[in-house]
Amino acid sequence: MDNKEFFAALTDFVREKGISEEVFLETLKNALASAYKKQYDGGVEVIVDMNRDLGTISFKAVKHVVEVVEDRDKEISLEDAQALDPTHKVGDTIVRTFQPDNFGRIAAQTARQVILQKIHEAERDSTYSAFSDKEGELMTGIIRKIDDRNVYVELGDKKIEGVMPPQDRVAGERYAVGDTIKVFVKRVKNSGRNSQIVVSRTAPGLVKKLFEEQVPEIAQGIVEVKEVAREAGHRTKIAIASSDARVDAVGACVGNRGSRVNAVVEELGGEKIDIILWDENPLAFIFKALSPATVNSVTLRGEKSAMAVVPDDKLSLAIGRDGQNARLAARLTGWKIDVKAASSPEAQALLAEAEEEQVDEE
């Protein structure tokens, strides 16, 4: 095959692989230069030049003109340089075009190895670039490998590997090779050898996307998921709102006989889900966020801080096991919430203050 045939074949090849011809040519030039250095003198500064239009491939040896030669592979004395051309001066670069003798099997093998490696990297980078728009999306994958640290999930038609680190796995969930699993694409990082797609089963975004999958009104933009607060494997609170007064946002998410929310709960392995109607009024929003507990009153106490008073027999429900319900309500609303029983000194003091203000008004 002559050079023109080579470049024609190259065009077909890069088109088939879906990689940049410019990137491939640069890779090939570097590979050939590297192969030459390995087979011959490793210290020589060599540049490989390719001219696609002319169909030529040439090698160029580069030497720098210096007063005193310290590296004969890369430098030439001023005297010797001026013997070639009297106009040369210190600092000039002399480039000599040559064709290597017997640049055969060893160099070709070396070049081939490097080229294959670069092709693999280019294909990988192309694949990761194609995945960049998948960040924040829900994907279905197959678990292909599990090691002491990570779970590896095969994603998409190109079968690219997603990594699920320990912090993105739900405590108590069991993962087995061959299982089909839904994951949230948490991050797509493309940085050479450290390229990585991080997937998650714990991210709040997973719940949001599962509801979007089950609730057409969310996918259509009629119902909006405003906030999600989650403690994976235990409980999630999701705040939703409808842009159409005729559409019941909570009812849309619950579905007929709970079909929609139950499908999400099943996918999450039984995780409890509280569907909260979002309210721009922080007092009303906090009332609802403490669901399923009954709330008597909510009082704002300063910068993003509030006190919620609940019936004595509902205190444990409002706070939740290990403070979980109150903690999730705080995350959902963005307010620090202090939950008090109606009989507590703080609640009684608040009640007395309210009664006093009412008397003053009368």
MARFIDO-100145 format. One line per 3 residues: number of its first residue (from 1); their letters; for each residue y negated, x negated, z negated of C-alpha. Coordinates in steps of 0.1 Angstrom, whole numbers. Example, Ala and Ser with C-alpha at 12.3 -4.5 7.8 and 13.67 -1.06 7.14 Angstrom:
% MARFIDO-100145
1	as	45/-123/-78; 11/-137/-71
END
This chain:
% MARFIDO-100145
1	mdn	0/0/0; -34/-14/10; -65/-10/-11
4	kef	-78/20/7; -45/38/3; -46/28/-34
7	faa	-80/44/-39; -69/76/-21; -38/78/-43
10	ltd	-60/72/-73; -82/102/-64; -52/124/-63
13	fvr	-39/110/-95; -70/115/-116; -74/150/-102
16	ekg	-39/158/-113; -44/143/-148; -78/160/-152
19	ise	-95/127/-162; -127/110/-150; -122/87/-120
22	evf	-150/65/-132; -133/62/-166; -100/54/-150
25	let	-116/27/-127; -133/11/-156; -100/11/-175
28	lkn	-82/-4/-146; -108/-32/-142; -106/-41/-178
31	ala	-68/-40/-177; -66/-64/-147; -91/-88/-163
34	say	-70/-88/-195; -38/-94/-176; -53/-123/-158
37	kkq	-65/-139/-191; -30/-135/-206; -12/-150/-177
40	ydg	-36/-178/-170; -63/-193/-193; -73/-169/-220
43	gve	-107/-184/-224; -120/-178/-189; -147/-150/-186
46	viv	-134/-128/-158; -148/-97/-143; -129/-74/-119
49	dmn	-149/-56/-93; -138/-26/-74; -156/-11/-45
52	rdl	-142/23/-37; -162/28/-5; -151/-6/9
55	gti	-116/-4/-6; -119/-38/-22; -107/-53/-54
58	sfk	-120/-88/-63; -119/-111/-93; -151/-129/-104
61	avk	-153/-159/-127; -185/-161/-148; -200/-193/-161
64	hvv	-233/-198/-179; -256/-228/-171; -263/-249/-202
67	evv	-277/-283/-211; -246/-294/-231; -212/-279/-223
70	edr	-192/-268/-254; -168/-244/-237; -157/-255/-202
73	dke	-141/-221/-195; -174/-202/-199; -201/-228/-194
76	isl	-212/-253/-167; -236/-281/-171; -271/-280/-154
79	eda	-261/-311/-134; -230/-295/-120; -247/-262/-114
82	qal	-275/-279/-94; -249/-297/-74; -239/-262/-62
85	dpt	-274/-250/-58; -305/-270/-67; -324/-239/-78
88	hkv	-301/-233/-108; -316/-237/-142; -305/-234/-178
91	gdt	-297/-198/-187; -286/-188/-152; -252/-172/-147
94	ivr	-230/-183/-119; -204/-159/-105; -176/-171/-83
97	tfq	-154/-146/-64; -117/-156/-61; -83/-141/-57
100	pdn	-57/-153/-83; -27/-172/-70; 7/-157/-78
103	fgr	-8/-129/-99; 26/-113/-100; 51/-96/-122
106	iaa	38/-106/-157; 2/-97/-150; 13/-64/-132
109	qta	34/-54/-162; 6/-62/-186; -19/-43/-166
112	rqv	5/-14/-163; 9/-12/-201; -28/-13/-207
115	ilq	-34/13/-180; -8/37/-193; -23/33/-228
118	kih	-58/41/-215; -45/70/-195; -29/84/-226
121	eae	-62/80/-245; -82/96/-217; -58/125/-215
124	rds	-59/129/-253; -97/128/-253; -98/153/-225
127	tys	-75/176/-245; -96/172/-277; -127/179/-258
130	afs	-111/211/-245; -104/220/-281; -139/215/-293
133	dke	-147/252/-287; -117/262/-308; -134/251/-340
136	gel	-138/281/-363; -111/300/-344; -78/315/-354
139	mtg	-48/300/-336; -10/305/-337; 11/274/-339
142	iir	45/261/-346; 53/237/-374; 68/206/-359
145	kid	68/181/-387; 63/179/-425; 58/146/-443
148	drn	49/137/-479; 13/146/-473; 7/167/-442
151	vyv	20/196/-423; 18/191/-385; 13/222/-363
154	elg	17/223/-325; -12/243/-310; -20/259/-277
157	dkk	-5/255/-242; -12/218/-242; 9/215/-274
160	ieg	-17/194/-292; -11/185/-328; -31/200/-356
163	vmp	-29/185/-391; -29/206/-423; -37/184/-453
166	pqd	-27/193/-489; -61/209/-497; -57/233/-468
169	rva	-22/245/-478; -18/276/-501; 0/269/-533
172	ger	32/287/-533; 34/291/-496; 66/276/-481
175	yav	64/258/-448; 94/249/-427; 98/231/-393
178	gdt	101/257/-365; 81/283/-383; 54/301/-364
181	ikv	21/302/-384; -14/314/-380; -41/288/-389
184	fvk	-78/285/-390; -92/256/-369; -114/240/-395
187	rvk	-126/208/-377; -121/191/-344; -129/154/-347
190	nsg	-128/133/-315; -134/97/-322; -109/75/-304
193	rns	-78/67/-323; -90/88/-352; -92/120/-332
196	qiv	-79/148/-352; -77/186/-354; -77/198/-390
199	vsr	-62/233/-395; -62/254/-427; -45/282/-445
202	tap	-70/282/-474; -103/285/-456; -123/317/-461
205	glv	-127/317/-423; -90/325/-420; -95/358/-437
208	kkl	-125/366/-416; -106/359/-384; -76/379/-395
211	fee	-98/410/-401; -114/404/-367; -80/404/-352
214	qvp	-70/437/-369; -103/456/-368; -116/464/-333
217	eia	-150/473/-348; -154/437/-361; -144/422/-328
220	qgi	-169/445/-310; -197/436/-334; -202/471/-349
223	vev	-189/459/-383; -201/425/-394; -184/403/-420
226	kev	-214/391/-441; -197/369/-467; -162/358/-478
229	are	-153/344/-512; -117/333/-516; -93/317/-540
232	agh	-64/312/-516; -31/327/-526; -47/348/-553
235	rtk	-77/369/-543; -104/373/-517; -136/393/-517
238	iai	-150/402/-483; -184/418/-478; -189/439/-447
241	ass	-217/460/-432; -219/484/-403; -247/484/-377
244	dar	-238/520/-368; -244/547/-394; -216/567/-379
247	vda	-190/540/-386; -176/536/-421; -173/498/-425
250	vga	-149/499/-454; -128/526/-438; -126/506/-406
253	cvg	-113/475/-424; -89/495/-445; -74/514/-416
256	nrg	-53/545/-415; -33/545/-447; -43/509/-453
259	srv	-26/497/-421; -53/471/-412; -59/456/-446
262	nav	-22/456/-453; -15/436/-421; -39/409/-434
265	vee	-24/410/-469; 10/405/-454; -1/375/-433
268	lgg	-16/360/-465; 16/364/-484; 4/392/-507
271	eki	-30/379/-515; -52/406/-531; -83/416/-510
274	dii	-113/434/-522; -134/450/-494; -170/452/-506
277	lwd	-198/471/-488; -226/446/-484; -261/455/-498
280	enp	-294/437/-493; -304/448/-528; -289/422/-551
283	laf	-285/446/-580; -264/470/-559; -245/441/-543
286	ifk	-235/427/-577; -224/462/-588; -200/464/-559
289	als	-189/427/-560; -174/431/-594; -150/457/-580
292	pat	-124/468/-591; -142/469/-625; -167/497/-634
295	vns	-202/484/-641; -227/501/-663; -258/481/-654
298	vtl	-270/449/-638; -301/431/-649; -318/402/-631
301	rge	-326/375/-656; -343/348/-635; -338/327/-604
304	ksa	-305/339/-589; -291/349/-623; -280/383/-635
307	mav	-262/400/-664; -237/427/-657; -227/451/-685
310	vpd	-193/468/-683; -174/491/-706; -155/473/-733
313	dkl	-121/484/-719; -131/470/-685; -143/436/-696
316	sla	-111/418/-689; -108/434/-655; -144/425/-646
319	igr	-140/389/-656; -104/387/-642; -77/363/-650
322	dgq	-92/329/-659; -126/343/-648; -115/347/-612
325	nar	-130/381/-605; -164/372/-619; -163/338/-602
328	laa	-155/353/-568; -183/379/-572; -207/351/-579
331	rlt	-197/333/-548; -198/364/-527; -233/374/-538
334	gwk	-248/339/-543; -259/349/-578; -248/336/-612
337	idv	-233/366/-630; -229/368/-668; -205/396/-676
340	kaa	-209/413/-710; -191/441/-728; -213/472/-736
343	ssp	-208/466/-773; -218/429/-772; -250/419/-789
346	eaq	-266/408/-756; -258/443/-741; -271/461/-772
349	all	-303/441/-772; -308/449/-735; -302/486/-742
352	aea	-327/486/-771; -353/468/-749; -348/494/-722
355	eee	-352/523/-747; -383/507/-761; -398/504/-727
358	qvd	-390/541/-720; -408/552/-752; -438/532/-743
361	ee	-440/549/-709; -438/583/-725
END
